[in-house]
Amino acid sequence: MAAVVLRRISAVLALLVAFVFLVGTPALAAPDEGDDKTLRNALESAAKGQADAIQKLAASKKRQTQLQATVVTATASAKALEAQVGTIANRSYRMGRTSTMSMLLNSSSPDSFLERIQNLDMLAQLDGQILGRYRDDLATAQAAKAAVDKEIKEQQKQVTALTKKKKEAELALGSVGGGGAAGGFVNVNSPLAKPAPRNSDGSWPKESCTIDDPTTTGCVTPRTLHAYQEAVAADFTHYTNCYSKRSSGEHPKGRACDFSANKSGFQNVAASGSDKTYGNNLAAFFVKNADRLGIMYVIWYRQIWMPGTGWKAYSASGGPAAVHTNHVHLSML
């Protein structure tokens, strides 16, 4: 009898545990962020355009600095040769054109004649070298100055492109009631991430979904995997979901991850307390390392960050997943 009672109690406890698990445990499926394809495409275009313009602007400024250094060096070198060039010019004016016959007539012997010929030949070679260096320095300085002017035009072009993409972002966010100034998430103590590989010109290499996603059975890009691994290395280890099948956005391309504010999974409530602090710190970490990791935009707690605009209000409608109050969304370039 006692054994039967114990079995019944065990069965009831098992059912209770199962019930608590089913009701109390948050779902681990990808959060439903909504499927506004127009908004997602507009945000991607605006954020990508901003990042591209910023990268090209920085590269142009770097080239300009190098070119200006070349102008200074070449100009200084030419300046140092001016005295010698002036001496050569004065000597040529005084001596005029010396003929072979005049040197022969003014020589006391054949040996003296040969010596004068050799001395003049050596002097001519030396003068030629000095004049050649002077000419090359002037040409280098002139070419570098022209290149500097070209870089200034390139920078003006990229500033115009950046301004255009900022307006596009404002329009896209304005269409859902956002786009206004926002407080943002900043943490001066955020650790620095290891930089992701770039092309030699500083641009980001094109990548596709070729790496196994450690958070799902799907795939991610190498740069997305690197960003995820750097977040984990910085102790952001709450439940994460990267690849998912959707009709738009970066998730199906392996270029996005959703980081749950709660340790166990995506809860259908706005994060608060330590979960909110976790999300704040994670968002700040990604923004601080955006240029190192190749981040396109970050969304957290009704705010969105893009490279050229900083934090702006994000007012999509819906539950905690749609307005991103239960997870940090990361999209990669």
C-alpha positions in Angstrom: 0.0 0.0 0.0 2.8 2.4 1.0 4.6 1.6 -2.2 1.5 2.4 -4.3 1.1 5.7 -2.5 4.7 6.6 -3.2 4.4 5.8 -6.9 1.3 8.0 -7.1 3.1 10.8 -5.3 6.1 10.5 -7.7 3.8 10.5 -10.7 2.1 13.7 -9.4 5.4 15.4 -8.8 6.6 14.5 -12.2 3.5 16.0 -13.7 4.0 19.2 -11.7 7.6 19.5 -12.7 6.6 19.0 -16.4 3.8 21.6 -16.0 6.2 24.2 -14.4 8.7 23.5 -17.1 6.2 24.1 -19.9 4.6 27.2 -18.4 7.5 28.8 -16.6 10.4 28.2 -19.0 10.8 30.8 -21.8 10.6 29.6 -25.4 13.9 29.2 -27.1 12.7 29.8 -30.6 13.8 32.9 -32.5 11.8 36.0 -31.3 9.1 37.4 -33.5 10.5 40.8 -34.4 7.8 41.5 -36.9 8.2 41.3 -40.7 8.1 44.8 -42.0 10.2 44.1 -45.1 10.1 47.7 -46.3 11.4 49.0 -43.0 14.2 46.3 -42.8 15.3 46.9 -46.4 15.4 50.7 -45.8 17.4 50.3 -42.6 19.8 48.0 -44.2 20.4 50.3 -47.2 20.7 53.4 -44.9 23.1 51.7 -42.4 25.2 50.1 -45.1 25.5 53.3 -47.0 26.5 55.1 -43.8 29.2 52.6 -43.0 30.5 52.6 -46.5 30.7 56.4 -46.7 32.4 56.5 -43.3 35.0 53.9 -44.3 35.8 55.7 -47.6 35.9 59.0 -45.9 38.4 57.7 -43.3 40.5 56.0 -46.1 40.6 59.2 -48.1 41.7 61.2 -45.1 44.5 58.7 -44.4 45.7 59.0 -48.0 45.5 62.8 -47.8 47.7 62.8 -44.7 50.3 60.5 -46.4 50.2 62.7 -49.6 50.7 65.9 -47.5 53.7 64.3 -45.9 55.0 63.6 -49.4 54.5 67.2 -50.4 56.4 68.5 -47.4 59.3 66.0 -47.9 59.7 66.6 -51.6 59.4 70.4 -51.2 62.0 70.4 -48.5 64.4 68.3 -50.6 63.9 70.6 -53.6 64.5 73.6 -51.4 67.8 72.1 -50.1 69.0 71.8 -53.8 68.1 75.4 -54.8 71.6 76.8 -53.8 73.4 74.1 -55.9 71.0 74.6 -58.8 71.7 78.4 -58.7 75.5 77.7 -58.7 75.1 75.5 -61.8 73.1 78.2 -63.6 75.6 80.9 -62.8 78.5 78.8 -63.9 76.8 77.9 -67.2 76.1 81.6 -67.8 79.7 82.6 -67.1 81.4 79.8 -69.1 79.0 79.7 -72.0 79.5 76.9 -74.4 83.1 75.6 -74.4 84.3 74.1 -77.7 86.8 71.3 -78.1 89.1 73.6 -80.1 89.2 76.3 -77.5 90.1 73.7 -74.8 92.8 72.4 -77.1 94.3 75.8 -77.8 94.3 76.7 -74.1 96.0 73.5 -73.0 99.7 73.4 -72.6 100.0 69.7 -73.4 97.9 66.7 -74.5 97.8 65.5 -70.9 96.4 68.9 -69.8 93.8 68.7 -72.5 92.6 65.3 -71.4 92.5 66.4 -67.7 90.3 69.3 -68.6 88.0 67.1 -70.6 87.7 64.7 -67.7 87.0 67.4 -65.2 84.4 69.0 -67.3 82.7 65.6 -67.9 82.6 64.8 -64.2 81.2 68.3 -63.5 78.6 67.8 -66.1 77.6 64.4 -64.6 77.4 66.0 -61.1 75.3 68.9 -62.4 73.0 66.5 -64.2 72.4 64.5 -61.1 71.6 67.5 -59.0 69.4 69.0 -61.7 67.6 65.6 -62.1 67.0 65.3 -58.4 65.7 68.8 -58.2 63.4 68.2 -61.2 62.1 64.9 -59.6 61.4 66.6 -56.3 59.4 69.3 -57.9 57.4 66.8 -60.0 56.7 64.6 -56.9 55.5 67.6 -54.9 53.3 68.8 -57.7 51.8 65.4 -58.3 51.2 64.9 -54.5 49.4 68.3 -54.3 47.2 67.3 -57.2 46.4 64.0 -55.5 45.5 65.9 -52.3 43.0 68.1 -54.2 41.5 64.8 -55.6 41.2 63.4 -52.1 39.5 66.5 -50.8 36.9 66.1 -53.6 36.4 62.5 -52.7 35.8 63.5 -49.0 33.2 66.0 -50.1 31.5 63.3 -52.1 31.4 60.9 -49.2 30.1 63.5 -46.8 27.3 64.1 -49.3 26.6 60.4 -49.4 26.6 60.1 -45.7 24.2 63.0 -45.3 21.9 61.3 -47.8 21.9 58.0 -46.0 21.3 59.7 -42.7 18.1 61.3 -44.2 17.1 57.9 -45.5 17.4 56.4 -42.1 15.4 59.2 -40.5 12.6 58.7 -43.1 12.6 54.9 -42.5 12.4 55.3 -38.8 9.9 58.1 -39.0 7.6 55.8 -40.9 7.1 53.7 -37.8 7.1 56.7 -35.4 10.8 56.7 -34.5 13.9 58.5 -35.6 14.1 61.1 -32.9 17.0 61.6 -30.6 17.5 58.9 -28.0 19.7 58.6 -24.9 21.5 55.5 -26.1 23.5 52.9 -24.2 27.1 53.7 -23.3 29.5 52.0 -21.0 33.0 53.4 -20.6 34.1 50.1 -19.1 33.1 48.0 -22.2 36.0 45.8 -23.2 37.7 46.1 -26.6 37.0 43.3 -29.1 39.6 41.7 -31.4 39.2 43.3 -34.9 37.7 41.3 -37.7 39.8 40.9 -40.9 39.5 43.7 -43.4 40.6 44.2 -47.0 43.9 46.0 -47.6 42.0 49.2 -48.4 40.2 49.1 -45.1 36.9 47.9 -46.6 35.0 44.8 -45.4 35.3 41.6 -47.5 32.1 40.3 -49.0 31.0 37.2 -47.1 28.2 34.7 -47.4 26.5 32.2 -45.0 29.3 29.6 -45.0 30.0 28.8 -41.3 28.0 26.6 -39.0 26.0 28.7 -36.6 26.9 27.6 -33.0 23.5 28.8 -31.8 21.2 27.0 -34.3 21.4 24.4 -37.0 21.8 27.1 -39.6 24.8 29.1 -40.9 26.4 32.5 -40.4 29.0 34.6 -42.1 32.6 34.5 -40.7 32.3 38.1 -39.5 29.0 37.3 -37.7 30.6 34.3 -36.0 33.6 36.5 -34.9 31.2 39.1 -33.4 29.3 36.4 -31.5 32.6 34.8 -30.2 33.9 38.2 -29.1 30.7 38.8 -27.2 31.0 35.5 -25.4 34.6 36.2 -24.7 33.5 39.4 -23.0 31.2 37.3 -20.8 27.9 38.0 -22.6 26.7 34.4 -22.4 22.9 34.5 -22.2 20.9 32.5 -24.7 21.5 33.6 -28.3 19.8 32.8 -31.6 21.5 33.8 -34.9 20.3 32.1 -38.1 16.5 31.8 -38.7 14.3 31.4 -41.7 12.5 34.6 -42.4 11.2 36.5 -45.4 13.4 39.5 -44.9 16.2 40.9 -42.8 19.7 39.6 -42.1 18.9 36.5 -40.1 18.3 34.2 -43.1 21.6 35.6 -44.6 23.5 34.6 -41.5 24.3 38.2 -40.7 22.3 38.8 -37.6 21.9 37.5 -34.0 19.4 38.0 -31.3 20.9 38.0 -27.7 18.3 37.3 -25.0 18.3 39.6 -22.0 17.3 36.7 -19.9 19.9 34.0 -19.3 17.6 31.1 -20.2 15.8 32.4 -23.2 13.4 34.9 -24.8 10.7 35.9 -22.3 7.6 37.6 -23.5 8.1 40.5 -21.1 10.2 43.6 -21.2 13.5 43.1 -19.5 14.0 44.7 -16.1 16.5 44.6 -13.2 19.7 42.6 -14.0 18.3 41.5 -17.4 17.9 45.1 -18.4 21.4 45.9 -17.2 22.7 43.0 -19.2 21.1 44.2 -22.3 22.3 47.8 -21.8 25.9 46.5 -21.4 25.7 44.2 -24.4 24.4 47.0 -26.6 27.1 49.3 -25.4 29.7 46.7 -26.1 28.6 46.3 -29.7 28.5 50.0 -30.3 31.9 50.6 -28.8 33.3 47.8 -31.1 31.2 48.5 -34.1 34.2 49.6 -36.3 36.3 46.7 -35.1 33.6 44.0 -35.7 31.9 45.4 -38.8 28.5 46.1 -37.2 25.7 47.5 -39.4 23.2 48.3 -36.7 22.1 47.4 -33.1 18.5 47.5 -31.8 17.7 47.4 -28.0 14.9 48.7 -25.9 13.1 50.8 -28.5 16.3 52.4 -29.7 18.5 51.7 -32.8 22.1 52.5 -33.4 23.7 53.1 -36.8 27.3 54.1 -37.7 26.4 57.6 -39.0 23.4 58.5 -36.8 24.2 57.1 -33.4 21.2 56.1 -31.2 17.7 56.9 -32.4 14.3 56.1 -31.3 12.9 52.8 -32.7 9.1 52.7 -32.3 8.0 49.5 -34.1 4.7 48.2 -32.8 4.1 44.9 -31.1 5.2 42.9 -28.2 8.6 42.8 -26.4 10.3 40.9 -29.3 9.0 43.4 -31.9 10.1 46.5 -29.9 13.3 44.7 -28.8 12.8 45.0 -25.1 13.6 41.3 -24.4 16.6 40.9 -26.6 19.5 42.8 -28.3 19.4 42.6 -32.1 22.7 42.7 -33.9 23.0 43.1 -37.7 26.4 42.7 -39.5 27.8 44.3 -42.6 
